[in-house]
Amino acid sequence: MALAGTSKVVLGCIAFGIFWVMAVFPSVPFMPVGRTAGSLLGAMLMVLFRVISPEDAYAAIDLPIVGLLFGTMVVSIFLERADMFKYLGNLLSWKSRGSKDLLFRVCIVSAFASALFTNDTTCVVLTEFILKVARQNNLPPQPFLLALATSSNIGSAATPIGNPQNLVIAVESGISFGQFLLGVFPAMMVGVLTNAAILLLYFWKYLSVEKDQEGGQATGPEVVADDEVTSHRFTPARMSHVSSMHPDDEDCISEPIMRSNSVRSNSVNDNLRSRSVNSEADIQLAIKSLRASSMSHEMVEVSTVPDMRDIGGSSRKFTRTASQQRNVIIEDLPPSPESNGEEKEAEVAEKRWKILVWKTAVYLITLGMLIALLMGLNMSWTAITAALVLLALDFTDAQACLEKVSYSLLIFFCGMFITVVGFNKTGIPNTLWELVEPYSRIDSAKGVALLAVVILVLSNVASNVPTVLLLGTRVAASAAVISHDSERKAWLILAWVSTVAGNLTLLGSAANLIVCEQARRAQFFGYNLTFWSHLRFGVPSTIVVTAIGLLIVISY
């Protein structure tokens, strides 16, 4: 494809340049509108500059990819409600044998979780928990946060649903879920183990420092109690919610809320005790005040204060006049009869049983979705079907669940599809590829190495998803000239390198930024993972893991 006209090339480059700046630096001072708005702005400029027609812009939106993203988001939300990530977090600290064992577990758990639930979701729900476990054991947070971010990126390369660029590759290439898994999973396993080994070597000195066992107070940051770590419920900013299926389950209430409620309950109970021994004059005064308020037709509010520490416990009733100038206890409710207590216990047991059945249904539906994907069924409709079945079996209004879907990401993808297709119409990507293509064929070691370098650099400059959209069909067409098997290998090489390339810098992957922001905003346990601290480890790890994985993918 030759270059388009000069005006079309210039205007197309301007539109794509604006999109690139907003995608890589979403908070630029002159227009801090974020990635989603930047993506839509790039798409709009492509249409306004007549680089692409409105009809072609609509056709550029890849609906199967958008549908697959939506379905996996909904399934991940239900898995989080079903405490799947809580169980994964507990697995990290269960019978841990020290800091090195904990670091190895973080690498393995985050890698497998990312392969099934996407790397972004894994980083969102596990960052704060891992940070708390590290603080509890007086360990430096940096190696564990790096282990989470880098292992999540590597693990997400194993499946088409692990990250957005793999979704694009799976849909564009037509490679089945099973073929994708067989082609990349061995490289993922070796890559995760290699990354864990590099982490242990890099931070061996810091992880070998034993905790202070003299009984004195630790010099590090504040340490959380055991129950705070083991009962922590993951409620991050992007996926936070309290399940409607768990109204009476104490695990559904986060620690800060339970603490505040406990303090509030204790203060109310202390107030009730002090008021219950009021003098007869105070009681008479209360009765007179009540009569006066009813004569003046003012509303009287009667509130019940339950004891938050006992679901079946007794309640105390107090009266508050409309003027709210005086609160006086009128009476204490008599203790509940034994039969009433037994009924409440039976009700609680029934609700717990319903929760267990609901969780089991969520896990079975998710397992069924994975089996359907392995059987080669359409990935988009399989994910959407699983999402709709979960919504139907929830027996509640789906609005609360659907509000947790990241629609901004879906809109970002739509704008990016239009922008990239418009940039392709300028002829610049094709012209540049024609210069590199003769030297980057995958039938030689030098060609594979050059192709990997191009993907690695471009993924960190233009982000991995635009890189896949720009290079995907071109790399596959070049490999198809060699053989059909080479075409499949070319797609898998693109998936592996573009994903692992996210570990090179802090800005290379959205998962890295999620870990950084979640750790920085964590209450009481915040930690700032800097760009340079990530770069010092990311460069050697990315180069070694990419090279080893390439050898395995090519040999498949």
N, C-alpha and C positions, 0 to 999 in steps of 0.2 A: 504494500500500500504506500503510495507516494504521499508526500506532504501536501496538506490542503493549502488553500490560498493564504497569503500573508496575514490578512486581517483575521481570518478564522484561527490561524495558529497563534497569533498574539493574544487575541481575546480568550481563546481556550486556555492558554497558559496562565493568564491572569486569573480566570475563574478557578482553575485547578490549584494555583498558588495560594489563593485565599482559603480554599478548602484545606490544603495541606497545613497552613499556619494554624488554622483553627482546630484541626484534628490533633496536631502534635503539641501545640501550646494553647490550650483552651481558655486560658486566662490572660491573654495578651492585653496590655494596658489600653490600647486604642479601641478594642472591641471585646471585652470580657463576657461574651455571650455563651461560651461553651461549645462542645463538639457538635451537639445535635443541631443547634442553630447554624453553626458554621457549615455543616453538611448541607442543610437546606439552602443556605446562601449560595454555596458553590453550584448546586443543582439549578437554582433559579437563574444565576448568571449565565450558565451554559445555555439555557433556553432564551433568555433575553438577548444574549449576544448572537443568537441564531447559529451557535455551534451545533446544536441538536434541536430537532423539531419537538413540539409538545407530544406528538404521537410516539416518537421514538423514546422520549423521556419516560412516558408511562410504560412502554414495552421493556425499558431497561431494568425496571424493578423486578427482581427475581422472587416471585411469590413463593415457590417451594422453600427457598432458604428462609424467608420471613416466617412462613408457617412452621418450619422446623424449630426456629428460634423460639417462637411463641410456645409451642408445645413443650419443649424442654424446660422453659422457664416455669410454666405452671406445674409440671411434675416436680421440679426442684422445690417449689414453694410447699407443695404437699409433703414432700419428704422432710423438709425442715419442720413443718407442723407435727409430723409423726415422730419427731425427736431422733431422726437418723443421724444428724450431725452431732447431737448431744452424745449419742452412743460412740460415735467415732472419736469425739473429744475424750470421753472416759477411757477409751482404748489407749490413748497416748500415755496416760498416767497410771494405768493399771499395772501393778507389780513392776514399776520401773526400777531398773538396776543402776541408775546413775545418769549423769548428764549425757554421756556418749550414747547410751541406750535410748534416751529420750530423743536425742537428735536424729538417730536412725529411724525411730518410729515416726517422727514428724515427716521425714522424707517419704517413707513407704505409704503412710496413711493419706497424706495429701496427694500423692501421685495417683493412687487408685481412686480416691474420691473425685479428683479432677477428670479422670477418664470417663467416669459415669455421670457426674453432675456439673461439668464445666469447671474450668480453673477459676473463673471469676467468683462463682458461687462458693467454692471451697475456701477461697481466701477471705471472702466476706464473713463467713460464719466461724472460721477457725482462728482468725488472727488474735482476737481478744482473749480467747481461751488459752492459746499457746503463750501469749504474753503473761497471763496470770500464773500459769504453771512455772514459767521461767523465774518470775519474781518470787514465787513461793519458795523456790529452792535456791534463792540467791545466786542465780545464774545470769550471765550476760544475755540480754534478749537478742542481740544482733545475729548470732549464728542460727537461732531458731526461726527468726523472721526470714532470713535469707533461705533457709531450708524450705520453709513453707512456700515462698514465692517461686524459687527456682524449680523445686520438685513439682509444684502444681503445673507450671508451664511444660515441663518435660512429660509428666504423666498425661496431660491433656492431648498430647500428640498421638496417643494410641488408638483413639476412636474418632469417628466422624462427629460425635456429639460432644467432644471434649473442649472445643473452642470454636469461635466463629469462622476462622479461616478453613478449618477442616470441614465445616458444614458446606462452605462454598466448593471446596475441592470434591467432596463426595457427590454433590449434586451435579457439578459441571462434568466430572469424569465418568459418572455412572458406576464407579467402583462400589461393590456391595459392602455392607457393614462387616461381614465376615472376612472378605479379602483385605479390607483396610486393616482390620485387627491383626490378621496373620502377618501382614507386611510390616507393620510398625511396632507391634507389641513387644517383640524380642528386643528391638533397639531401645524401646522405652525402658524396659527392665534393666538392661545393661547401663543405660544412661542415668537412671535414678541411682543405681548402686555406685556408679562412678562419681556422680555429683555428691553423694553422701561421703564417699571416701575423701574427696577433695575438701569438703567441709570439715571433716574430722582432722585432716592434716593441717588445714589452714588455721583452725581454732583449737588445736590440741592443747596448747598452753593454757588458754582461758577455761577450757572445759575440765582441765585437770585440777583446778583450784577447788579444794574441798570447802564445804560450808563450815562456818564457825560453830563448833560443837562444845564450846566452853560454857554455854548457858547464858552468855552475855547477849546483848542486843546486837543484831546484825548491822553492819555498816551500810548495807545497800538500801534500796527503796523499801517502802512499807510492804510487808508480806501478808497475803490474804490467808484466811483460815481455811482449813481443809474442806469444810462443808461448802464454802463459797466456790471452790474449784470444782468439786464433784457434782454440785447441784446447779452449776451455772447453766442458764438457758440462753441460747444464742439469739439475741435480738438486735442485729446490726441495723444501721440506718436504712439500708436499701431493702432489707427483707424482714424488718421487724414487725411482729404481730404476736398477739396472744390468741392461741387457737380457740375457736368457738366450741370445740369439742372438749375443752378442758376447764370448764368453769369452776369445778371444785377440786381440781388437782393442784396441790401446792407447788408442783414443779412448774406450773405455768406462770407463776409470779416470780419475777426476777428479784435478786437479792436486795437491790436498793429499795424496791417497792415494799418488800416484806419488812425491811428494817423501818421504813417510814411509817407503815401501817402499825407495826408493833409499838413504836414510840407513841403514835397517836392513840392507839388503844389503851396503852398503859396510862397515858395522861388522862384520858376520859375516865378510866376506872378509878384512878386516884381522886378525880374530881367527884365521881359518884360516891365514893366512900366518905369523903369529907362532908358532902351534902347530906348523906343519909343520917347523920347524927346532929342535924340542925335542931334547934330548940322548937318548942311548941309554937312560939310566937312567929317564927319564920314560916312554919307550915300554915298557920292561920293567915298570915300575910299573903302567902301564895294562893290560897283559896279565894281571898278577896280580890286579888289581882286577876284571877281567872274569871270570876264572875263579872268583874268590871269590863274585861275585854269582850266577853260574850254579849254583854248588854250593848256595847258600842259596835257590835257586828264585826269585830276584828277577828281575823282568822287565827286559830291556834294550831300550831304545828306540833304533832306528836311524832317523835323519832325513836327509832330502835337502834341501839348500838350493839352490834354483835361482837363477841370476843373473837378476834382474828386467829387466835391460837387454838381454838376448839370449834370445829364446825358444828358439832352437836351440842354445844354449851348453851347455857341460859342467856337471856337477854335482859337488859334493863331499859325501862322506858322513862323518858323525861319530857317535860312540857316546855315549849318555847313560845312566848307570846309574840304577836306581830310586831310590837315595838322592840322586841329582843333586848329589853333593858334588864331583864332578870330571868335566869334559868334556874328552875327549882325542880328537884325530883319529887314527883307525886307519889309513885309507888314502885316497888320492885316486883317484877313478875315472879311468881312462885316457881320453884324448880320444876323442870319438865318431868313427867312421870316416866317410869322405866319403859313402858310400852312405846312412848314417843321417841325415846332414845334409840330403841331397837329399830324402829321404823326408819329413823334417819340413818342409822348404820347400814341398814339394808339398801336404802336409797343410794348412799355413797358407794356401796359395793356394786350395785347395778350400773351406776355411771362409770365406774372404773372398768367394769366388764365391757361396756359399750365402747369405751376408749380403746381397750385392747383389741376388740374386733375391728374397729375402724383402722387402727394402725396396721393390723395384719392385712386388711384389704388394700391399703396403700402400697405396702411392700409387694404384695402379690401382683397388683396391677403394674407396678414398675418392673418387676421381674418379667411379666408377660410382654411388656414393651420391648425389653432387651432381647427376649427370645425371638419376637417378631422381626426385630432388626437383624438379628443373626440369620434368620431364614431368608433374608433378602427382600422383604416387603418394602413398599415405598416408605422411605424414612419420614418424610414430612407428614403424611397422613397417619402413619403409625404413632408419631408423637402427639399429633392433634387428637387422635382418637383416645389415647391414654389420658390426655388432659381432660377431655370432655367426660370420660367415664368417672374420673376422680371428682370432677365438679358435680356430677349427677349423684354420686354416692355420698356426697357430703351432706345432702338433705338440708342445706341452708342456702340463703341468698349468696350467689356467687360473686356479688360485687366486692365484698371484703377481700376475697382471694384475688380477684382479677386486678384490684388496685395495686397489688404487689408486683405485678408484671412491669418490667422496665420498658415501657412504651417509648421512652426517649431513645433507647438502643435500637428498637425496631425502626423508628423514624430516621435515626442516623444511618442505618443500612440503606434505607430507601434513597436518601439523598446521595449517599456515597455511590450507589449503583449508577445513578444518573450522571454524577460528576465524572466517574471513571469512564463510562461509555462515551461521554462528550470529549474527554481528553484523548481517547483512542481515535476518535474521528479526525483529530488534528493530524494524525500520522506520525507524531513524534515518538511514541513508544515503539511503533513498528520499525521506524528508521534506526533507532538506537539498538533494538534487538538484532537487526540484520547485521550490525557491526560486530556483535558479540557472538551470535549464533554459530558461526563456523568453528569457533574455539571452545564452545561449551556443550558439545554433544556428550551424551552419557555413555558412549561406547568406548571411552578412554578415561584413564585416571585423571589426566590433566583437565579434560573437559568437565568431569564431575566436580573437580576442585574449583575450577573457575565459576561454574554455575552456582556452587554453594556460596562462594564469596559474593557473587552478585546478589543472590537472595538474602544473604546475611546483612549486607550493607543496606540494600534497599528496604528491608523490613524495619531497620532502625531509623531510616531517613523518612520513609513514606508510611510506616506502620505496616503490619503484616497482612491485614486484610486487603488494603489497596494493592499491595505487592502481588498477592495471589490473583487478584482480578486483572492486573496488568500483564503478568507473566504466564498465567496458567495455560491458556490456550496456545500461546506461542511455544512454550516449553514442550507441551504435549505434541504439537504438530511437528516440531523438530525431531522428537524421539520416535514418532509414528513412522517416519521414513525408515528408521532402522528395523523396527519390528513392533508388533502389537504388545508384546511383553515389555519392551522398552518404554512404550507409552505409559503403561501402568506404573512402571518404576519411576518415571519422571514425575508423575503426580505424587507418588509417595515421598520422593526426595523433596519436592516442594513443600509437602505437608510437614515433614520432619524438620527441615532447615528453617522454614519461616516460623515455626513454633518455638524451637530452641533458641532462635535468634532473639526472642524476647528477653532472655536472661542476660544479654550483653550489657544493657544499661537500664537504669531505673525507668526511663521513658519508653523502653522497648516493648512493654506489655502493659495492658490495663490491669492485669493481676498484680504486677509490681506496685503500681500506684495505689491499688486498693489496700495492699498490706501496709504500705507507707502511711496512708491517711488513717486507716483504722488504728494502727499502732500509735500514731501521734495524737489522736483524739480520745484514746482509751482513758477513762476516768480513773485516777489514782495510780495507774500503771503505764502512763504514756511513755513512748520512746520515739525518738526521731531517727529514722533510717535515712541517712543522707545519700546524695547522688554519688559521691566519691567512695563511700564505704561499700556501696553496691557495685560500683565499677571495678574496684580492686579485686573483688571476688568474681564478678560476672565475666570479665574478659577471659581469664584462664579456664574457668568452668565451661563457658560457652564453646570455646575453641576445641577443647578436649572432647566434650560430650558430643558435639556435632560431628567431629571426625570419626569417633568410634561408632556412632549410630549410622553414619553413611555407609560404612563398611558392611554393616549388618543388613541395611535396607537394600543395598545393591546386590548382595548375595542371595536375596530372597527369590 
